[in-house]
Amino acid sequence: MPAIQTKAAPAFHKTAETSAPGAKTLPQRYFVSPEVFAQEQRKIFSGQWTLVGHQSQIAKAGDYFISQVAGESLIVVRDKRGEIQGFYNVCRHRGSRLVENRSGHVSAIQCPYHAWTYGLDGRLVGAPHMDDVPGFDKADYPLHAVHLGLWEGFIFVNLADSPNPLPKWFATVAGKFSRWNLPALRSEKRIKYDVQANWKLIFENYSECYHCAGVHPELSKISPSDSAENDLTEGPFLGGFMRIARDKSLTMSSKACALPVGDFGNEDFRFVFYYSIFPNMLLSLHPDYVMVHQLEPQSPERTLILCDWFFHPDAFNRDDFRPDDAVEFWDMVNRQDWHVCELSQEGIGSHAYAPGPYSARESIPAAWDEYYLRQMS
């Protein structure tokens, strides 16, 4: 992948903003059908690497959070060796849920039903009154592990029996985002959005700025809606950059709100990078912060979105740290997006809906649809 220049525009291959001839939006069933949604959960979310969080969420041994993936409750915890582990949230005794709180800190994982107790590495270490059971061996009953891996500090899980290794999955973008120091960043704010729209509409909306001039006037004043240039144009990783007006930042004040997250040249402060990572991550790379959307589809017509704002760890102790400047800006823009996504969901549900043609400025949504359909075929 070409390196990003420090004295000029990023050295990306500019692609024409043109969709494939005849490209149209998806048929109605992909947005409203319970059968299609069930198929997505089985073929996509149960069999591909899915974002569940960032390593900074569980900084110390015993820190954990719960994630829902394809209807499964998963415990993600840092063990006593500092390693991150993932387990199904299911006791090996009678199947009880082990952990109810969404996040917290534990010294061990104990079932609330019959007090079977597991170490942070998943081993069964205590099972009251089971010593008298012939042939019972605690070593035979560890928690069921889930495949888990780290990419740039972000935690991914895969529910498949024998998934493609995570490094191979991300091989085509290896090192591409290293300048933003993603593993070292810390989230200062998380907002949870409950959007009454299909998860694919969220991706399609994120992947184009054809709508920006009308829907996002505040954003368009700082970052022109016609300035998009794409370098990833097919496959599971899609996107590129947009320009930022000189000496501006995507904040309410239009000024930088924190230390740079990486070592950028002066010209690089004039770009913001937007990438979708299939199937549930939206990665927005700014000079002074990184924003990440994590999608959790709930039904054909409902999506939970966890949005985090990440900053350089040294920024937190500085007097000029103003994270709310960025959070308030994007919370406004996010809600504008969710509103039009919900309007789309309502209209697509009509018997009058038929797939419409993509414009020349919607090449990335068209490419996203193409990849999605390949995964569903």
C-alpha positions as CSV (number, residue, x, y, z in Angstrom):
1,M,0.0,0.0,0.0
2,P,1.5,3.4,-0.9
3,A,2.7,5.5,2.0
4,I,1.0,8.7,3.0
5,Q,3.0,11.7,2.0
6,T,3.8,14.3,4.6
7,K,4.1,17.3,2.4
8,A,1.3,16.9,-0.1
9,A,-1.9,15.1,-0.5
10,P,-2.0,11.4,0.5
11,A,-0.4,9.2,-2.1
12,F,-3.5,7.2,-2.8
13,H,-4.7,6.2,-6.3
14,K,-7.6,8.4,-6.9
15,T,-10.6,6.5,-8.3
16,A,-13.3,7.9,-10.4
17,E,-16.5,8.4,-8.5
18,T,-18.5,6.1,-10.7
19,S,-20.6,3.1,-9.8
20,A,-20.6,0.0,-12.0
21,P,-23.0,0.5,-15.0
22,G,-26.5,-0.4,-13.9
23,A,-25.7,-0.6,-10.2
24,K,-28.8,-0.3,-8.1
25,T,-29.7,-0.4,-4.4
26,L,-30.6,-3.7,-2.9
27,P,-34.0,-5.3,-3.2
28,Q,-36.5,-4.7,-0.4
29,R,-36.2,-8.2,1.2
30,Y,-32.6,-7.4,2.3
31,F,-33.8,-4.7,4.6
32,V,-37.1,-6.1,6.0
33,S,-37.0,-10.0,5.8
34,P,-36.5,-11.9,9.1
35,E,-35.3,-14.8,6.9
36,V,-32.6,-12.7,5.3
37,F,-31.6,-11.4,8.8
38,A,-31.3,-14.9,10.1
39,Q,-29.2,-15.8,7.1
40,E,-26.9,-12.8,7.8
41,Q,-26.5,-13.9,11.4
42,R,-25.5,-17.4,10.3
43,K,-23.4,-16.7,7.2
44,I,-21.8,-13.4,8.2
45,F,-21.8,-12.6,11.9
46,S,-21.3,-16.3,13.0
47,G,-18.5,-16.9,10.5
48,Q,-16.5,-13.8,10.1
49,W,-14.2,-11.7,12.3
50,T,-16.4,-9.2,14.2
51,L,-15.4,-6.2,16.2
52,V,-16.3,-6.3,19.9
53,G,-14.1,-3.6,21.5
54,H,-10.7,-2.2,22.1
55,Q,-7.9,-3.4,24.4
56,S,-8.0,-0.2,26.4
57,Q,-11.5,-1.2,27.7
58,I,-9.9,-4.0,29.8
59,A,-6.6,-2.5,30.9
60,K,-6.0,-4.6,34.0
61,A,-6.2,-8.3,34.8
62,G,-9.8,-9.1,35.8
63,D,-11.3,-6.3,33.7
64,Y,-14.0,-7.6,31.4
65,F,-16.9,-6.7,29.1
66,I,-19.8,-8.6,27.6
67,S,-20.5,-8.6,23.9
68,Q,-23.4,-9.9,21.9
69,V,-22.5,-11.5,18.5
70,A,-25.0,-13.4,16.4
71,G,-27.3,-13.9,19.4
72,E,-24.4,-15.3,21.5
73,S,-23.3,-13.6,24.8
74,L,-19.5,-13.5,25.1
75,I,-17.2,-12.7,28.0
76,V,-14.0,-10.8,26.9
77,V,-11.6,-10.6,29.8
78,R,-7.9,-9.9,30.5
79,D,-6.4,-12.8,32.4
80,K,-3.6,-12.7,35.1
81,R,-0.9,-13.0,32.4
82,G,-2.2,-9.9,30.7
83,E,-3.6,-11.9,27.8
84,I,-7.1,-11.2,26.4
85,Q,-9.5,-14.1,26.4
86,G,-12.9,-14.7,25.0
87,F,-15.5,-17.2,26.3
88,Y,-19.1,-18.0,25.8
89,N,-21.1,-16.7,28.7
90,V,-22.4,-20.1,29.6
91,C,-21.7,-22.3,32.7
92,R,-20.6,-25.8,32.0
93,H,-22.9,-27.2,34.7
94,R,-26.5,-26.3,33.9
95,G,-25.9,-23.6,31.2
96,S,-26.6,-20.6,33.3
97,R,-25.5,-17.1,32.3
98,L,-22.3,-16.5,34.2
99,V,-22.0,-12.7,34.0
100,E,-24.9,-10.2,33.9
101,N,-23.3,-6.8,34.1
102,R,-22.1,-5.4,30.7
103,S,-18.6,-4.6,32.1
104,G,-16.7,-4.7,35.3
105,H,-13.8,-6.3,37.2
106,V,-13.6,-9.8,38.7
107,S,-10.9,-11.9,40.3
108,A,-12.7,-15.1,39.0
109,I,-15.8,-15.9,37.1
110,Q,-18.4,-17.5,39.3
111,C,-21.8,-18.9,38.3
112,P,-24.6,-17.3,40.2
113,Y,-26.6,-20.5,40.2
114,H,-24.5,-23.3,41.8
115,A,-21.2,-21.4,42.3
116,W,-19.1,-23.2,39.8
117,T,-16.0,-21.0,39.6
118,Y,-13.7,-20.4,36.7
119,G,-10.3,-18.7,36.5
120,L,-9.7,-15.8,34.1
121,D,-8.1,-18.2,31.7
122,G,-11.4,-20.3,31.6
123,R,-10.3,-23.2,33.7
124,L,-12.8,-24.7,36.1
125,V,-11.2,-24.1,39.6
126,G,-14.2,-24.8,41.9
127,A,-17.2,-27.0,41.7
128,P,-19.0,-27.5,45.1
129,H,-20.0,-31.0,46.0
130,M,-18.8,-32.5,42.8
131,D,-15.9,-34.5,44.3
132,D,-18.2,-37.4,45.1
133,V,-19.3,-37.7,41.5
134,P,-17.5,-40.7,40.0
135,G,-15.1,-39.8,37.2
136,F,-15.6,-36.0,37.6
137,D,-12.5,-34.0,36.7
138,K,-12.5,-30.2,36.7
139,A,-10.1,-30.3,33.8
140,D,-12.8,-31.6,31.6
141,Y,-15.1,-28.6,32.1
142,P,-13.4,-25.3,31.1
143,L,-15.4,-22.5,29.7
144,H,-16.0,-22.8,25.9
145,A,-13.5,-20.5,24.3
146,V,-14.2,-18.3,21.3
147,H,-11.6,-17.5,18.6
148,L,-10.3,-14.0,19.5
149,G,-7.6,-11.8,18.0
150,L,-6.2,-8.2,18.1
151,W,-5.8,-5.9,15.1
152,E,-4.3,-2.5,15.8
153,G,-5.5,-2.7,19.4
154,F,-9.1,-3.6,18.5
155,I,-10.5,-6.9,19.6
156,F,-12.2,-9.2,17.1
157,V,-14.0,-12.5,17.7
158,N,-15.0,-15.3,15.3
159,L,-17.6,-17.9,16.1
160,A,-16.6,-20.3,13.3
161,D,-15.0,-23.6,14.2
162,S,-11.9,-23.0,12.1
163,P,-11.8,-19.4,11.0
164,N,-9.3,-17.8,8.6
165,P,-6.5,-16.5,11.0
166,L,-7.0,-12.8,11.8
167,P,-3.6,-11.7,10.4
168,K,-4.6,-13.2,7.1
169,W,-8.0,-11.5,7.1
170,F,-6.3,-8.1,7.6
171,A,-3.2,-8.8,5.4
172,T,-4.3,-6.5,2.6
173,V,-4.3,-3.5,5.0
174,A,-1.3,-4.5,7.2
175,G,0.5,-1.4,8.4
176,K,-1.9,1.0,6.6
177,F,-3.1,2.6,9.8
178,S,0.0,2.4,11.9
179,R,0.6,6.2,11.9
180,W,-2.5,6.7,14.0
181,N,-1.1,4.7,16.9
182,L,-4.5,2.9,17.3
183,P,-3.3,0.3,19.9
184,A,-2.2,3.1,22.3
185,L,-5.3,5.3,22.1
186,R,-7.9,5.5,24.8
187,S,-11.6,6.1,24.5
188,E,-12.8,9.2,26.4
189,K,-16.5,8.9,25.5
190,R,-18.9,6.2,24.3
191,I,-22.4,6.9,23.1
192,K,-24.9,4.1,22.4
193,Y,-27.4,4.7,19.7
194,D,-30.5,2.7,19.1
195,V,-31.4,3.2,15.4
196,Q,-34.6,1.9,13.9
197,A,-33.0,1.0,10.6
198,N,-31.3,-2.0,9.0
199,W,-27.5,-2.3,9.6
200,K,-26.7,-2.2,5.9
201,L,-28.3,1.2,5.6
202,I,-25.8,2.5,8.2
203,F,-22.9,1.2,6.1
204,E,-24.3,2.6,2.9
205,N,-24.9,6.0,4.5
206,Y,-21.4,6.1,6.0
207,S,-19.8,5.2,2.6
208,E,-20.9,8.3,0.6
209,C,-21.2,12.0,0.9
210,Y,-23.7,12.5,-1.8
211,H,-26.1,13.4,1.0
212,C,-23.8,15.6,3.0
213,A,-24.6,19.1,1.6
214,G,-28.2,18.7,2.5
215,V,-28.1,16.5,5.6
216,H,-24.8,17.8,7.2
217,P,-24.4,21.6,6.5
218,E,-22.1,22.0,9.5
219,L,-19.8,19.2,8.3
220,S,-19.8,20.4,4.7
221,K,-18.6,23.8,5.8
222,I,-15.4,22.3,7.2
223,S,-15.0,19.3,4.9
224,P,-16.4,19.8,1.3
225,S,-18.8,17.1,0.3
226,D,-17.3,16.8,-3.1
227,S,-13.7,16.2,-1.9
228,A,-13.8,12.4,-1.5
229,E,-11.0,10.3,-3.0
230,N,-11.0,6.5,-2.5
231,D,-8.1,4.1,-2.3
232,L,-9.9,0.9,-1.1
233,T,-12.6,0.2,-3.7
234,E,-13.5,-3.5,-3.4
235,G,-13.6,-6.3,-0.9
236,P,-14.2,-6.1,2.9
237,F,-12.3,-2.9,3.4
238,L,-13.6,0.2,1.6
239,G,-13.0,4.0,1.8
240,G,-10.6,6.8,1.4
241,F,-10.2,10.4,2.5
242,M,-11.9,13.8,2.4
243,R,-10.3,17.2,2.8
244,I,-10.5,19.5,5.8
245,A,-10.4,23.3,5.3
246,R,-6.9,24.7,6.3
247,D,-6.4,25.2,10.0
248,K,-9.7,23.6,10.8
249,S,-10.8,20.4,12.6
250,L,-14.1,18.5,12.7
251,T,-15.2,19.9,16.0
252,M,-17.9,22.3,17.2
253,S,-15.3,25.1,17.4
254,S,-13.6,24.0,14.2
255,K,-10.3,23.9,16.1
256,A,-8.1,21.0,17.1
257,C,-9.3,19.5,20.4
258,A,-6.4,17.4,21.4
259,L,-2.8,16.4,20.7
260,P,-2.3,14.7,17.3
261,V,-2.9,11.0,17.6
262,G,0.1,10.3,15.4
263,D,3.2,11.9,13.9
264,F,1.8,13.8,11.0
265,G,3.2,16.4,8.6
266,N,1.5,19.8,8.4
267,E,-0.4,18.8,5.2
268,D,-1.8,15.7,6.7
269,F,-3.9,17.8,9.1
270,R,-6.0,18.7,6.1
271,F,-7.4,15.2,5.6
272,V,-9.8,12.9,7.4
273,F,-10.0,9.2,6.5
274,Y,-13.1,7.1,6.5
275,Y,-13.1,3.3,6.1
276,S,-15.7,0.6,6.5
277,I,-14.5,-2.8,7.7
278,F,-16.9,-5.6,7.0
279,P,-19.1,-6.6,8.8
280,N,-19.5,-4.2,11.7
281,M,-16.8,-1.5,12.0
282,L,-16.6,2.1,10.8
283,L,-13.2,3.7,11.3
284,S,-12.9,7.5,11.1
285,L,-9.3,8.7,11.4
286,H,-8.9,12.4,12.2
287,P,-5.6,14.2,13.0
288,D,-6.5,14.8,16.6
289,Y,-8.9,11.9,17.4
290,V,-10.2,8.6,16.0
291,M,-13.9,7.8,16.0
292,V,-15.1,4.2,15.8
293,H,-18.7,2.9,15.2
294,Q,-19.4,-0.7,16.2
295,L,-22.6,-2.1,14.8
296,E,-24.7,-4.7,16.6
297,P,-27.7,-5.7,14.4
298,Q,-30.8,-6.5,16.5
299,S,-33.4,-7.2,13.8
300,P,-34.1,-6.4,10.2
301,E,-35.2,-3.0,11.3
302,R,-33.1,-2.2,14.3
303,T,-29.4,-1.6,14.9
304,L,-27.5,-0.8,18.1
305,I,-24.4,1.4,17.4
306,L,-21.6,1.9,19.9
307,C,-19.6,5.0,19.1
308,D,-16.3,5.7,20.7
309,W,-14.0,8.7,20.5
310,F,-10.3,7.8,21.0
311,F,-7.5,10.2,21.9
312,H,-3.8,10.1,22.4
313,P,-3.2,9.0,26.1
314,D,-1.0,12.0,26.7
315,A,-3.8,14.3,25.8
316,F,-5.9,13.5,28.9
317,N,-3.5,15.4,31.2
318,R,-3.3,18.6,29.2
319,D,-5.1,21.8,29.8
320,D,-6.0,22.2,26.1
321,F,-7.8,18.8,26.0
322,R,-11.3,19.5,24.9
323,P,-12.8,16.1,23.9
324,D,-16.4,17.3,24.1
325,D,-15.6,19.6,21.1
326,A,-15.3,16.5,18.9
327,V,-18.0,14.4,20.7
328,E,-20.7,17.1,20.4
329,F,-19.8,17.7,16.7
330,W,-20.1,14.1,15.7
331,D,-23.0,13.3,18.0
332,M,-24.9,16.0,16.0
333,V,-23.7,14.5,12.7
334,N,-24.5,11.0,13.8
335,R,-28.0,11.9,14.7
336,Q,-28.5,13.5,11.4
337,D,-27.4,10.3,9.7
338,W,-29.5,8.0,11.9
339,H,-32.6,10.2,11.1
340,V,-32.2,9.8,7.3
341,C,-31.4,6.0,7.7
342,E,-34.6,5.7,9.6
343,L,-36.5,7.6,6.9
344,S,-34.9,5.1,4.4
345,Q,-36.1,2.1,6.4
346,E,-39.6,3.5,6.5
347,G,-39.7,4.1,2.8
348,I,-38.1,0.8,1.9
349,G,-40.9,-1.0,3.8
350,S,-43.5,0.4,1.3
351,H,-44.9,-1.7,-1.5
352,A,-44.0,1.2,-3.8
353,Y,-40.2,0.7,-3.1
354,A,-38.1,-0.6,-6.0
355,P,-34.3,-0.6,-6.2
356,G,-33.0,2.8,-7.5
357,P,-29.9,3.6,-9.5
358,Y,-26.7,4.6,-7.6
359,S,-25.3,8.0,-8.6
360,A,-21.7,8.5,-9.8
361,R,-20.8,9.6,-6.2
362,E,-22.0,6.3,-4.7
363,S,-19.4,3.9,-5.9
364,I,-18.4,2.7,-2.4
365,P,-22.0,1.8,-1.3
366,A,-22.3,-0.1,-4.6
367,A,-19.0,-1.9,-4.0
368,W,-20.2,-2.6,-0.4
369,D,-23.4,-4.2,-1.7
370,E,-21.4,-6.3,-4.1
371,Y,-19.2,-7.7,-1.4
372,Y,-22.2,-8.3,0.9
373,L,-24.0,-10.3,-1.8
374,R,-21.0,-12.5,-2.3
375,Q,-21.0,-13.3,1.4
376,M,-24.6,-14.2,1.2
377,S,-24.5,-16.3,-1.9
